[in-house]
Amino acid sequence: MRIAIWHNLPSGGGKRALYYQVRGLIDRGHTVESWCPPTADQSYLPLRELAKEHVVSVSPSPNRGRAFYLTRDYGACLDTIKAMDRHCRECAEQIDRAGFDLLLAAPCKFLAAPAIARHSRLPAVIYLQEPCRRLYEASPSLPWVALDRPSGWWRSPTYFRQRVVDFLSLRANRVQAREELRNARAFVSILVNSYYSRESILRAYGLDATVCYLGVDTKLFVNQGRPRENLVVGLGMFVRHKNIDFAIRALGYVRQPRPRLVWVGNMSSPSYLEELKRLAAATGVCFDPKVNIQDSELVAILNRAQVMVYAPRLEPFGFAALEGNACGLPVVAVAEGGVRETINDGINGLVVEHNPQAMAAAVEHLLDHPEYARRLGQNGCAAVSGRWTLSHSIERLEDRLLQVLDKVNLGEQERICCQDSRVLSSPAADVLDKA
């Protein structure tokens, strides 16, 4: 297959997944080229190392003045949608001229489902991790909830301004939701990383999706058999929905000598990181944050730790838990999101409720029973090798893409047959038959 890739991803698990998919498809003999805007991350696992990458500019919208927008958020939303639509139209024209068989899109960091499929003539597939989380999850609150009733006079200028801003923000959210749904409908197939994500797509868009599980790079994430230290590890960006504060509170309930908590993330919110440091000091947890370290250092930490803690809010899949398993680590995970499909309680880790004391008790149990923890880690290695490798994931992806092409080709053949049938049944065809 000749496959065109489009993405607008930040650094993180989604970009890592795309990098592995591109590398795997090329290794299996497929021709791949990539398109992206300048807003996509191009330093973390850059696709240009694997294939030709076209960085197509995003032209800014004209300045219409403050009277047009009234609020910054509303104007930014409209400008972003229009700018990304123009960008996707230009990318689609380039892709269509190049003679590809298929378009495989990754999410857009602004709109989740991008507009690229609406502008391309190719059969288009999107590997969509999740809908736009801000629109469909209470994090911390849904954007559709009405303003609280005013405590004072409801006609006051302050409350009137709040209502105007709220109305325009609501309008911007509705426009974004409409455009995302319109974009998602344009894809021939939506692939997702878990059954949890499939349900999220169904709830948000009312569209069916197909599960196509990801895989772990078992050449990188390897159990090196090192001695384990009094160390607990966590992986994930230093942002609020990764729930690192919950992990710190949980470690605060673990008895002394309390293990050190090393947290590794490829990017951070400075304010949230400072908040985490203050929380760790208040709870007596030795917190060691590491931002944007090399993969070799990450693997070394995973091989020195005794336990991985994993508690992100509604994470669609959870690469980190399987990466820990691949390095022989048992995982203590909150039973939430896609991790319920990868971590089996008592098999390759322990699954607990979203309760700091429950996580602390599970961590203590593994620290107190190192042989049991080692057995869970070994089971995790076996599970990754048997189901969650990159080879498995690329086979699954390739099968799904070929199914889409077969379906499209079958539909085209049926359309041609219908046209031929209409021609043969026409009066002109009757005359030709008589002649």
C-alpha positions in Angstrom: 0.0 0.0 0.0 1.0 3.6 -0.5 -0.2 5.3 2.6 -0.4 9.1 3.3 -0.2 10.0 7.0 -1.6 13.2 8.5 -1.2 14.3 12.1 -1.2 17.3 14.5 0.0 15.6 17.7 1.9 16.9 20.7 4.7 14.9 22.2 3.4 12.0 24.3 1.8 8.6 24.0 -0.1 9.5 20.9 3.0 10.6 19.0 4.9 7.5 20.2 2.0 5.3 18.9 2.1 7.0 15.5 5.9 6.7 15.3 5.7 3.0 15.9 2.8 2.6 13.4 4.8 4.4 10.6 7.9 2.4 11.3 6.1 -0.8 11.4 4.2 -0.2 8.2 7.5 0.7 6.4 9.1 -2.4 7.8 6.3 -4.5 6.3 7.0 -3.0 2.8 4.5 -0.2 2.6 5.3 3.2 1.2 4.6 6.0 3.7 4.8 9.8 3.5 3.6 12.2 6.3 1.9 15.6 6.3 1.5 17.9 9.4 1.2 21.6 10.3 4.0 23.4 12.2 2.0 23.1 15.4 2.6 19.3 15.5 5.6 18.2 17.6 8.5 17.4 15.4 11.2 16.9 18.0 9.9 13.9 20.0 10.3 10.7 17.9 10.3 12.7 14.6 8.6 11.0 11.6 11.2 12.5 9.3 13.6 9.9 10.6 11.4 7.3 8.9 9.7 8.9 5.9 9.4 12.0 4.0 7.5 14.6 6.0 5.7 17.6 4.5 5.2 20.5 7.0 2.4 22.6 5.5 1.9 26.0 7.0 -1.3 27.2 8.7 -2.2 30.6 7.4 -3.5 33.0 10.1 -6.9 34.4 9.9 -7.3 38.2 9.1 -7.6 40.5 12.1 -11.3 41.4 12.3 -11.1 43.6 15.3 -12.3 43.3 18.9 -15.9 44.2 18.0 -16.2 41.0 15.9 -15.1 38.6 18.6 -16.1 40.2 21.9 -14.2 37.4 23.7 -10.8 36.0 23.0 -11.8 32.4 23.4 -14.7 32.7 20.9 -12.5 34.3 18.3 -9.6 31.9 18.9 -12.0 28.9 18.4 -13.4 30.2 15.1 -9.9 31.2 13.8 -8.5 27.8 14.7 -11.3 25.9 13.0 -10.9 28.0 9.8 -7.1 27.9 9.8 -7.0 24.1 10.2 -9.7 23.6 7.5 -7.6 25.6 5.0 -4.5 23.6 6.1 -6.3 20.3 5.6 -7.6 21.3 2.2 -4.1 22.1 1.0 -2.7 18.9 2.4 -5.5 16.9 0.8 -4.8 18.4 -2.6 -1.1 17.5 -2.3 -2.0 14.0 -1.1 -4.5 13.4 -3.9 -2.1 14.4 -6.6 0.6 12.0 -5.3 -1.4 8.8 -6.0 -1.7 7.2 -2.6 -4.0 4.3 -1.9 -5.1 5.3 1.5 -5.1 8.2 4.0 -4.3 7.4 7.7 -4.9 10.3 10.0 -3.9 10.8 13.6 -5.7 13.2 16.0 -5.5 17.0 15.8 -4.4 18.6 19.1 -7.0 21.3 18.5 -10.1 19.5 17.2 -9.4 15.7 17.8 -11.0 14.7 14.6 -9.4 16.7 11.8 -11.0 18.0 8.6 -8.6 16.2 6.2 -11.0 13.4 5.3 -13.6 15.9 4.1 -11.2 17.3 1.5 -9.5 14.2 0.2 -10.8 11.8 -2.4 -8.9 8.9 -0.9 -10.5 6.4 1.5 -9.6 7.8 4.9 -9.0 6.1 8.2 -8.4 7.8 11.5 -6.7 6.3 14.5 -8.5 8.4 17.2 -7.4 8.0 20.8 -10.4 9.8 22.2 -12.9 12.7 21.4 -11.9 16.2 22.6 -11.8 15.5 26.3 -12.6 19.1 27.3 -16.0 19.0 25.6 -17.2 15.6 26.8 -15.6 15.0 30.3 -16.0 16.9 33.5 -12.4 18.0 33.9 -13.1 19.7 36.2 -16.6 20.6 35.0 -18.5 20.2 31.8 -18.6 23.4 29.6 -22.3 23.0 29.0 -23.3 23.6 32.7 -25.2 26.9 33.2 -23.8 29.6 35.4 -24.7 29.6 39.0 -27.5 31.9 40.0 -26.1 35.3 41.1 -25.9 36.0 44.9 -26.9 39.6 44.3 -28.9 41.5 41.8 -29.2 39.5 38.5 -29.3 42.7 36.4 -25.9 43.9 37.7 -23.3 44.8 35.1 -20.9 42.1 36.5 -23.4 39.3 36.0 -24.5 40.6 32.6 -20.8 40.5 31.4 -20.5 37.0 32.8 -23.6 35.9 30.9 -22.3 37.4 27.7 -19.0 35.6 28.0 -20.7 32.4 29.0 -23.0 32.6 26.0 -20.1 33.1 23.5 -18.0 30.4 25.1 -21.0 28.0 24.9 -21.4 29.0 21.2 -17.7 28.3 20.6 -18.0 24.9 22.2 -21.1 24.0 20.1 -19.3 25.1 16.9 -16.3 23.0 17.8 -18.4 20.0 18.7 -20.3 20.3 15.3 -17.1 20.5 13.3 -15.5 17.5 15.1 -18.6 15.4 14.4 -18.7 16.6 10.8 -15.0 15.7 10.4 -15.4 12.3 12.2 -18.3 11.3 9.9 -16.1 11.8 6.8 -13.8 8.9 7.7 -14.5 5.5 6.2 -13.3 3.9 9.4 -12.5 5.0 13.0 -9.9 2.9 14.8 -9.4 3.1 18.5 -7.0 1.8 21.1 -9.5 0.1 23.5 -13.1 -0.8 24.1 -13.3 2.0 26.5 -12.3 4.4 23.7 -14.8 2.8 21.4 -17.6 3.6 23.9 -16.3 7.1 24.3 -16.5 7.7 20.5 -20.0 6.2 20.5 -21.1 8.5 23.4 -19.6 11.6 21.9 -20.2 11.2 18.2 -22.8 8.4 17.9 -20.4 6.6 15.6 -19.1 3.1 15.7 -15.4 2.5 15.9 -13.2 -0.6 15.6 -10.7 -1.6 18.3 -7.1 -1.9 17.0 -4.9 -2.4 20.1 -1.5 -0.7 20.3 1.8 -2.4 21.2 5.0 -1.9 23.1 8.5 -1.6 21.8 9.9 -4.8 23.4 13.4 -4.1 22.0 13.5 -0.9 24.0 11.4 -1.9 27.1 13.3 -5.0 28.4 13.5 -6.7 31.7 17.2 -6.3 32.4 17.1 -8.4 35.6 18.6 -5.6 37.8 18.2 -5.6 41.6 15.1 -3.8 42.7 15.3 -0.7 44.9 12.9 0.8 47.4 11.5 2.9 44.6 8.0 3.4 43.1 7.7 4.8 39.6 5.0 6.6 37.6 4.9 7.7 34.0 3.0 10.5 32.4 3.0 14.2 31.6 3.0 16.6 34.6 -0.5 17.7 33.9 -3.6 17.5 36.1 -5.5 14.7 34.4 -2.5 12.4 34.9 -3.5 12.5 38.6 0.0 12.6 40.0 -1.3 14.3 43.1 -3.4 11.2 43.8 -0.3 9.0 43.6 1.6 11.3 46.0 -1.2 11.2 48.5 -1.3 7.4 48.2 2.4 7.1 48.9 1.9 9.3 51.9 -0.1 6.5 53.5 2.6 3.9 52.9 4.5 3.2 56.2 8.2 4.0 56.7 10.7 3.4 55.3 8.6 4.9 52.6 9.7 4.3 49.0 10.9 7.2 46.8 8.5 8.2 44.1 10.2 8.9 40.8 7.9 10.3 38.2 8.9 10.6 34.5 7.1 12.9 32.0 8.0 14.3 28.7 6.4 17.7 29.4 5.1 19.6 32.3 2.8 22.4 33.5 5.1 24.4 35.7 2.4 25.5 38.1 1.1 21.9 38.5 4.7 20.6 39.1 5.2 23.2 41.8 1.9 22.2 43.4 3.1 18.5 43.4 6.4 19.4 45.1 4.5 21.2 47.9 2.1 18.3 48.3 5.0 15.8 48.5 6.7 17.9 51.2 3.5 18.2 53.2 2.8 14.4 53.0 6.4 13.3 53.7 6.9 11.7 50.2 10.3 11.9 48.6 9.2 13.0 45.1 11.7 13.0 42.3 10.3 14.4 39.1 12.2 13.8 35.8 11.1 15.8 32.7 12.0 14.8 29.2 14.7 12.3 29.9 16.3 9.9 27.4 14.6 6.5 26.8 17.7 4.7 28.1 17.4 6.4 31.5 13.6 5.7 31.6 14.2 2.0 31.0 16.9 1.9 33.7 14.4 3.5 36.2 11.7 0.9 35.3 14.2 -1.9 35.9 15.3 -0.5 39.3 11.8 0.2 40.7 9.7 -2.3 42.6 6.3 -1.1 41.7 4.6 1.2 39.1 1.6 3.2 40.2 -0.9 4.2 37.5 -4.0 6.4 38.2 -4.7 8.8 35.3 -8.2 10.0 34.9 -10.1 8.2 32.2 -7.0 7.3 30.2 -8.1 5.8 26.9 -5.4 3.0 26.8 -2.4 3.4 29.0 0.9 2.8 27.3 2.8 3.3 30.5 1.4 0.2 32.3 2.4 -2.1 29.5 5.9 -0.5 29.3 6.3 -1.2 33.0 5.2 -4.8 32.5 7.7 -5.3 29.7 10.4 -4.3 32.2 9.2 -6.8 34.7 7.3 -4.3 36.9 4.0 -5.2 38.6 1.5 -2.3 38.2 -0.9 -1.0 40.8 -3.6 0.6 38.7 -6.9 2.4 39.4 -9.8 0.5 37.7 -10.6 3.3 35.2 -10.4 3.8 31.5 -8.6 1.5 29.1 -6.2 0.0 31.7 -8.9 -2.4 32.7 -8.2 -4.2 29.4 -4.5 -4.5 30.0 -3.9 -5.0 33.8 -5.6 -8.0 35.2 -5.9 -8.1 39.0 -3.6 -10.7 40.5 -2.1 -11.6 37.2 0.2 -8.8 36.0 -0.6 -6.2 38.7 -3.2 -5.1 41.2 -6.3 -3.2 40.4 -7.8 -0.9 43.0 -10.6 1.7 43.5 -9.8 5.4 43.1 -8.9 5.7 46.8 -5.4 6.7 48.1 -5.6 4.3 51.0 -6.5 1.4 48.7 -3.5 2.2 46.4 -1.2 2.5 49.4 -2.4 -0.9 50.8 -1.7 -2.5 47.4 1.8 -0.9 47.1 2.6 -2.1 50.7 1.5 -5.6 49.9 3.9 -5.8 46.9 6.7 -4.3 48.9 6.1 -6.8 51.7 5.9 -9.7 49.4 8.8 -9.3 46.8 8.4 -12.8 45.5 4.7 -12.2 44.7 5.6 -8.9 43.1 8.3 -10.6 41.0 5.8 -13.2 39.8 3.3 -10.5 38.8 6.1 -8.8 36.9 7.1 -12.0 35.1 3.5 -12.5 34.1 3.4 -9.0 32.8 6.5 -9.7 30.6 4.8 -12.8 29.3 1.5 -11.0 28.6 3.3 -8.2 26.6 5.3 -10.8 24.6 2.2 -12.8 23.8 -0.2 -10.0 22.9 1.1 -6.5 23.2 4.3 -6.3 21.0 4.7 -3.9 18.2 4.6 -6.8 15.8 1.2 -7.7 17.0 -0.1 -4.1 16.8 1.2 -3.6 13.3 -0.4 -6.8 12.1 -3.7 -5.6 13.6 -3.3 -2.2 11.9 -2.4 -3.6 8.5 -5.3 -6.0 8.6 -7.7 -3.1 9.4 -6.3 -1.0 6.6 -6.5 -3.8 4.1 -10.1 -4.4 5.1 -11.0 -0.8 4.4 -9.3 -1.0 0.9 -11.1 -4.2 0.1 -14.4 -2.7 1.2 -13.9 0.4 -0.9 -12.8 -1.6 -3.9 -15.8 -3.9 -3.5 -18.1 -0.9 -3.3 -16.5 0.5 -6.5 -17.0 -2.8 -8.4 -20.6 -2.9 -7.3 -21.1 0.7 -8.5 -19.6 -0.1 -11.9 -21.8 -3.2 -12.2 -24.9 -1.1 -11.4 -23.9 1.4 -14.1 -23.3 -1.4 -16.6 -26.7 -2.8 -15.8 -28.4 0.5 -16.3 -26.6 0.9 -19.7 -27.6 -2.6 -20.9 -31.2 -2.1 -19.9 -31.5 1.2 -21.8 -33.3 1.6 -25.2 -30.0 2.3 -26.8 -28.7 -1.0 -25.6 -31.7 -2.8 -27.0 -31.0 -1.3 -30.4 -27.4 -2.5 -30.2 -28.5 -5.9 -29.3 -30.9 -6.1 -32.3 -28.2 -4.8 -34.6 
